[in-house]
Amino acid sequence: MLELRPNCECCNTDLLPTSADAKICSFECTFCVTCADTKLGGICPNCGGELVSRPRRPENKLANNPASVTRVFNPAGCASS
């Protein structure tokens, strides 16, 4: 099951589990659509993988399957892209 991380690794913007503004790679590195498309050119700075739209978990499933609360913030990794 996807972690649904709560923020963008580049700019630390909050990303709700129901947000359509989140993009992930196959390792679940998570970025907002702005950073993914402009700063990163659709490529994960951590693994080099493609960034795609993160699936949204229906709100009625979040009670039993909550999103992660662990924030990953690595702006230095984004600057080198």
Beta strands, then each sheet from edge to edge (+ up, - down):
strand 1: 22-24
strand 2: 30-32
strand 3: 52-53
sheet 1: 2+ 1- 3+
end
